[in-house]
Amino acid sequence: MTVTVITLLKRREGMSVEDFRAYYESRHRVIGEKVLAGYATRYVRRFLSPMDGTDLPFDHDVVMEIDFPDAA
């Protein structure tokens, strides 16, 4: 049975959306792909933008989804 882990991530205070996305793609994603290689069957990230255009402190910036073949 596939296990899906969903994580909501928020950028550091004071970091722009553009800087966060660039950092995520150039560093965080690369580390994640190395660590997950051989374990995860799917790794997807979905960058979020506020629907009303207002960036509030509690809004998340990315949803990370990782599928594993089983709980082990």
N, CA, C and O atoms as CSV, one atom per row, in Angstrom:
chain,resi,resn,atom,element,x,y,z
A,1,MET,N,N,0.842,-1.180,0.000
A,1,MET,CA,C,0.000,0.000,0.000
A,1,MET,C,C,0.884,1.238,0.000
A,1,MET,O,O,1.767,1.366,0.848
A,2,THR,N,N,0.663,2.131,-0.917
A,2,THR,CA,C,1.445,3.365,-1.019
A,2,THR,C,C,1.164,4.284,0.166
A,2,THR,O,O,0.017,4.443,0.585
A,3,VAL,N,N,2.213,4.877,0.693
A,3,VAL,CA,C,2.100,5.861,1.768
A,3,VAL,C,C,2.519,7.204,1.197
A,3,VAL,O,O,3.600,7.328,0.621
A,4,THR,N,N,1.657,8.220,1.355
A,4,THR,CA,C,1.962,9.561,0.876
A,4,THR,C,C,2.188,10.482,2.059
A,4,THR,O,O,1.366,10.555,2.973
A,5,VAL,N,N,3.304,11.180,2.034
A,5,VAL,CA,C,3.630,12.167,3.060
A,5,VAL,C,C,3.456,13.543,2.429
A,5,VAL,O,O,4.030,13.836,1.381
A,6,ILE,N,N,2.652,14.385,3.086
A,6,ILE,CA,C,2.421,15.741,2.595
A,6,ILE,C,C,2.977,16.715,3.621
A,6,ILE,O,O,2.665,16.625,4.808
A,7,THR,N,N,3.804,17.648,3.158
A,7,THR,CA,C,4.424,18.627,4.041
A,7,THR,C,C,4.178,20.025,3.487
A,7,THR,O,O,4.332,20.270,2.291
A,8,LEU,N,N,3.796,20.933,4.371
A,8,LEU,CA,C,3.626,22.341,4.006
A,8,LEU,C,C,4.858,23.095,4.481
A,8,LEU,O,O,5.244,22.989,5.645
A,9,LEU,N,N,5.468,23.848,3.593
A,9,LEU,CA,C,6.665,24.593,3.938
A,9,LEU,C,C,6.441,26.091,3.759
A,9,LEU,O,O,5.718,26.528,2.863
A,10,LYS,N,N,7.075,26.860,4.627
A,10,LYS,CA,C,6.986,28.317,4.617
A,10,LYS,C,C,8.394,28.884,4.514
A,10,LYS,O,O,9.318,28.362,5.137
A,11,ARG,N,N,8.565,29.929,3.748
A,11,ARG,CA,C,9.886,30.562,3.623
A,11,ARG,C,C,10.211,31.339,4.903
A,11,ARG,O,O,9.332,31.657,5.704
A,12,ARG,N,N,11.496,31.630,5.063
A,12,ARG,CA,C,11.942,32.411,6.212
A,12,ARG,C,C,11.363,33.817,6.167
A,12,ARG,O,O,11.115,34.371,5.096
A,13,GLU,N,N,11.156,34.373,7.335
A,13,GLU,CA,C,10.668,35.741,7.420
A,13,GLU,C,C,11.648,36.677,6.714
A,13,GLU,O,O,12.858,36.589,6.925
A,14,GLY,N,N,11.133,37.555,5.893
A,14,GLY,CA,C,11.971,38.511,5.174
A,14,GLY,C,C,12.468,38.009,3.828
A,14,GLY,O,O,13.030,38.786,3.055
A,15,MET,N,N,12.275,36.731,3.529
A,15,MET,CA,C,12.720,36.162,2.259
A,15,MET,C,C,11.624,36.370,1.207
A,15,MET,O,O,10.447,36.134,1.480
A,16,SER,N,N,12.005,36.800,0.035
A,16,SER,CA,C,11.014,37.011,-1.028
A,16,SER,C,C,10.556,35.664,-1.593
A,16,SER,O,O,11.234,34.646,-1.450
A,17,VAL,N,N,9.406,35.688,-2.228
A,17,VAL,CA,C,8.872,34.481,-2.865
A,17,VAL,C,C,9.847,33.988,-3.928
A,17,VAL,O,O,10.098,32.787,-4.034
A,18,GLU,N,N,10.393,34.902,-4.709
A,18,GLU,CA,C,11.326,34.522,-5.776
A,18,GLU,C,C,12.592,33.879,-5.215
A,18,GLU,O,O,13.069,32.871,-5.735
A,19,ASP,N,N,13.133,34.474,-4.141
A,19,ASP,CA,C,14.335,33.913,-3.521
A,19,ASP,C,C,14.054,32.540,-2.921
A,19,ASP,O,O,14.883,31.635,-3.018
A,20,PHE,N,N,12.882,32.383,-2.302
A,20,PHE,CA,C,12.511,31.087,-1.723
A,20,PHE,C,C,12.436,30.014,-2.797
A,20,PHE,O,O,12.982,28.922,-2.636
A,21,ARG,N,N,11.760,30.331,-3.889
A,21,ARG,CA,C,11.609,29.330,-4.959
A,21,ARG,C,C,12.948,28.971,-5.577
A,21,ARG,O,O,13.201,27.806,-5.882
A,22,ALA,N,N,13.807,29.966,-5.764
A,22,ALA,CA,C,15.148,29.704,-6.319
A,22,ALA,C,C,15.959,28.834,-5.365
A,22,ALA,O,O,16.625,27.893,-5.796
A,23,TYR,N,N,15.906,29.144,-4.070
A,23,TYR,CA,C,16.630,28.347,-3.065
A,23,TYR,C,C,16.081,26.922,-3.034
A,23,TYR,O,O,16.845,25.957,-3.028
A,24,TYR,N,N,14.764,26.795,-3.016
A,24,TYR,CA,C,14.144,25.473,-2.953
A,24,TYR,C,C,14.578,24.615,-4.137
A,24,TYR,O,O,14.980,23.466,-3.958
A,25,GLU,N,N,14.500,25.162,-5.331
A,25,GLU,CA,C,14.842,24.397,-6.531
A,25,GLU,C,C,16.338,24.087,-6.635
A,25,GLU,O,O,16.711,23.022,-7.126
A,26,SER,N,N,17.191,24.996,-6.181
A,26,SER,CA,C,18.627,24.788,-6.346
A,26,SER,C,C,19.270,24.018,-5.186
A,26,SER,O,O,20.331,23.419,-5.362
A,27,ARG,N,N,18.652,24.028,-4.024
A,27,ARG,CA,C,19.262,23.373,-2.860
A,27,ARG,C,C,18.361,22.299,-2.239
A,27,ARG,O,O,18.710,21.119,-2.224
A,28,HIS,N,N,17.213,22.719,-1.733
A,28,HIS,CA,C,16.333,21.811,-0.996
A,28,HIS,C,C,15.908,20.622,-1.858
A,28,HIS,O,O,15.969,19.476,-1.413
A,29,ARG,N,N,15.482,20.892,-3.080
A,29,ARG,CA,C,15.050,19.834,-3.985
A,29,ARG,C,C,16.177,18.845,-4.268
A,29,ARG,O,O,15.957,17.634,-4.280
A,30,VAL,N,N,17.371,19.359,-4.495
A,30,VAL,CA,C,18.514,18.509,-4.825
A,30,VAL,C,C,18.854,17.583,-3.649
A,30,VAL,O,O,19.104,16.393,-3.842
A,31,ILE,N,N,18.862,18.133,-2.443
A,31,ILE,CA,C,19.134,17.318,-1.251
A,31,ILE,C,C,18.040,16.267,-1.093
A,31,ILE,O,O,18.328,15.095,-0.852
A,32,GLY,N,N,16.787,16.688,-1.229
A,32,GLY,CA,C,15.667,15.760,-1.093
A,32,GLY,C,C,15.734,14.625,-2.087
A,32,GLY,O,O,15.502,13.472,-1.725
A,33,GLU,N,N,16.045,14.925,-3.321
A,33,GLU,CA,C,16.125,13.879,-4.338
A,33,GLU,C,C,17.243,12.890,-4.043
A,33,GLU,O,O,17.088,11.695,-4.297
A,34,LYS,N,N,18.369,13.365,-3.509
A,34,LYS,CA,C,19.468,12.460,-3.147
A,34,LYS,C,C,19.077,11.556,-1.988
A,34,LYS,O,O,19.321,10.350,-2.024
A,35,VAL,N,N,18.468,12.141,-0.961
A,35,VAL,CA,C,18.081,11.377,0.234
A,35,VAL,C,C,16.972,10.378,-0.091
A,35,VAL,O,O,16.970,9.266,0.438
A,36,LEU,N,N,16.043,10.757,-0.943
A,36,LEU,CA,C,14.885,9.916,-1.249
A,36,LEU,C,C,15.157,8.867,-2.321
A,36,LEU,O,O,14.369,7.936,-2.484
A,37,ALA,N,N,16.251,9.002,-3.047
A,37,ALA,CA,C,16.556,8.064,-4.136
A,37,ALA,C,C,16.563,6.632,-3.615
A,37,ALA,O,O,17.236,6.321,-2.632
A,38,GLY,N,N,15.815,5.772,-4.278
A,38,GLY,CA,C,15.740,4.376,-3.879
A,38,GLY,C,C,14.649,4.095,-2.856
A,38,GLY,O,O,14.336,2.934,-2.597
A,39,TYR,N,N,14.070,5.128,-2.276
A,39,TYR,CA,C,13.001,4.960,-1.284
A,39,TYR,C,C,11.667,5.479,-1.797
A,39,TYR,O,O,10.665,4.765,-1.762
A,40,ALA,N,N,11.651,6.706,-2.268
A,40,ALA,CA,C,10.405,7.332,-2.720
A,40,ALA,C,C,10.102,6.944,-4.162
A,40,ALA,O,O,11.007,6.792,-4.983
A,41,THR,N,N,8.829,6.789,-4.451
A,41,THR,CA,C,8.409,6.480,-5.812
A,41,THR,C,C,7.904,7.722,-6.547
A,41,THR,O,O,7.750,7.713,-7.769
A,42,ARG,N,N,7.644,8.806,-5.776
A,42,ARG,CA,C,7.185,10.050,-6.390
A,42,ARG,C,C,7.530,11.203,-5.461
A,42,ARG,O,O,7.376,11.106,-4.244
A,43,TYR,N,N,7.998,12.292,-6.053
A,43,TYR,CA,C,8.328,13.509,-5.300
A,43,TYR,C,C,7.824,14.689,-6.113
A,43,TYR,O,O,8.316,14.951,-7.211
A,44,VAL,N,N,6.839,15.402,-5.572
A,44,VAL,CA,C,6.220,16.525,-6.278
A,44,VAL,C,C,6.194,17.719,-5.346
A,44,VAL,O,O,5.946,17.579,-4.149
A,45,ARG,N,N,6.449,18.885,-5.896
A,45,ARG,CA,C,6.293,20.105,-5.108
A,45,ARG,C,C,5.388,21.049,-5.890
A,45,ARG,O,O,5.485,21.193,-7.108
A,46,ARG,N,N,4.517,21.673,-5.138
A,46,ARG,CA,C,3.555,22.594,-5.732
A,46,ARG,C,C,3.695,23.940,-5.025
A,46,ARG,O,O,3.355,24.081,-3.851
A,47,PHE,N,N,4.199,24.915,-5.759
A,47,PHE,CA,C,4.361,26.251,-5.185
A,47,PHE,C,C,2.993,26.921,-5.125
A,47,PHE,O,O,2.194,26.826,-6.057
A,48,LEU,N,N,2.743,27.595,-4.014
A,48,LEU,CA,C,1.452,28.214,-3.766
A,48,LEU,C,C,1.539,29.730,-3.867
A,48,LEU,O,O,2.582,30.328,-3.606
A,49,SER,N,N,0.438,30.330,-4.245
A,49,SER,CA,C,0.302,31.787,-4.270
A,49,SER,C,C,-1.056,32.116,-3.672
A,49,SER,O,O,-2.039,31.434,-3.963
A,50,PRO,N,N,-1.125,33.154,-2.838
A,50,PRO,CA,C,-2.418,33.527,-2.256
A,50,PRO,C,C,-3.419,33.890,-3.347
A,50,PRO,O,O,-3.094,34.638,-4.269
A,51,MET,N,N,-4.624,33.366,-3.244
A,51,MET,CA,C,-5.650,33.631,-4.261
A,51,MET,C,C,-6.058,35.102,-4.295
A,51,MET,O,O,-6.418,35.633,-5.346
A,52,ASP,N,N,-5.996,35.760,-3.118
A,52,ASP,CA,C,-6.392,37.162,-3.079
A,52,ASP,C,C,-5.207,38.109,-3.290
A,52,ASP,O,O,-5.366,39.329,-3.270
A,53,GLY,N,N,-4.021,37.532,-3.491
A,53,GLY,CA,C,-2.833,38.340,-3.738
A,53,GLY,C,C,-2.182,38.905,-2.485
A,53,GLY,O,O,-1.148,39.568,-2.569
A,54,THR,N,N,-2.784,38.646,-1.312
A,54,THR,CA,C,-2.246,39.157,-0.054
A,54,THR,C,C,-1.406,38.077,0.606
A,54,THR,O,O,-1.917,37.004,0.931
A,55,ASP,N,N,-0.130,38.347,0.806
A,55,ASP,CA,C,0.791,37.385,1.406
A,55,ASP,C,C,0.755,37.553,2.924
A,55,ASP,O,O,1.290,38.527,3.454
A,56,LEU,N,N,0.132,36.616,3.617
A,56,LEU,CA,C,0.004,36.679,5.068
A,56,LEU,C,C,1.021,35.761,5.734
A,56,LEU,O,O,1.445,34.779,5.124
A,57,PRO,N,N,1.428,36.057,6.981
A,57,PRO,CA,C,2.461,35.275,7.666
A,57,PRO,C,C,2.145,33.787,7.808
A,57,PRO,O,O,3.062,32.967,7.866
A,58,PHE,N,N,0.868,33.430,7.863
A,58,PHE,CA,C,0.519,32.023,8.062
A,58,PHE,C,C,0.337,31.261,6.752
A,58,PHE,O,O,0.129,30.048,6.775
A,59,ASP,N,N,0.409,31.935,5.629
A,59,ASP,CA,C,0.297,31.250,4.339
A,59,ASP,C,C,1.538,30.400,4.091
A,59,ASP,O,O,2.650,30.792,4.445
A,60,HIS,N,N,1.339,29.240,3.483
A,60,HIS,CA,C,2.466,28.374,3.134
A,60,HIS,C,C,2.887,28.671,1.697
A,60,HIS,O,O,2.111,29.204,0.904
A,61,ASP,N,N,4.122,28.318,1.380
A,61,ASP,CA,C,4.671,28.630,0.071
A,61,ASP,C,C,4.779,27.433,-0.858
A,61,ASP,O,O,4.823,27.593,-2.078
A,62,VAL,N,N,4.823,26.230,-0.288
A,62,VAL,CA,C,4.941,25.040,-1.127
A,62,VAL,C,C,4.320,23.843,-0.400
A,62,VAL,O,O,4.412,23.711,0.821
A,63,VAL,N,N,3.690,22.986,-1.191
A,63,VAL,CA,C,3.202,21.704,-0.693
A,63,VAL,C,C,4.121,20.649,-1.295
A,63,VAL,O,O,4.271,20.562,-2.514
A,64,MET,N,N,4.729,19.857,-0.436
A,64,MET,CA,C,5.634,18.806,-0.886
A,64,MET,C,C,4.922,17.467,-0.689
A,64,MET,O,O,4.443,17.174,0.407
A,65,GLU,N,N,4.850,16.652,-1.748
A,65,GLU,CA,C,4.220,15.343,-1.682
A,65,GLU,C,C,5.268,14.291,-2.009
A,65,GLU,O,O,5.962,14.382,-3.021
A,66,ILE,N,N,5.375,13.293,-1.138
A,66,ILE,CA,C,6.324,12.202,-1.353
A,66,ILE,C,C,5.586,10.895,-1.187
A,66,ILE,O,O,4.941,10.681,-0.160
A,67,ASP,N,N,5.662,10.006,-2.178
A,67,ASP,CA,C,5.060,8.682,-2.101
A,67,ASP,C,C,6.129,7.638,-1.828
A,67,ASP,O,O,7.209,7.655,-2.418
A,68,PHE,N,N,5.804,6.734,-0.922
A,68,PHE,CA,C,6.650,5.591,-0.618
A,68,PHE,C,C,5.845,4.333,-0.916
A,68,PHE,O,O,4.623,4.342,-0.765
A,69,PRO,N,N,6.503,3.242,-1.340
A,69,PRO,CA,C,5.777,2.038,-1.718
A,69,PRO,C,C,5.032,1.396,-0.545
A,69,PRO,O,O,4.013,0.735,-0.741
A,70,ASP,N,N,5.548,1.595,0.684
A,70,ASP,CA,C,4.894,1.031,1.861
A,70,ASP,C,C,5.421,1.752,3.114
A,70,ASP,O,O,6.304,2.605,3.010
A,71,ALA,N,N,4.893,1.418,4.274
A,71,ALA,CA,C,5.273,2.099,5.515
A,71,ALA,C,C,6.717,1.821,5.918
A,71,ALA,O,O,7.337,2.646,6.589
A,72,ALA,N,N,7.248,0.700,5.528
A,72,ALA,CA,C,8.631,0.363,5.886
A,72,ALA,C,C,9.587,1.325,5.227
A,72,ALA,O,O,10.799,1.209,5.405
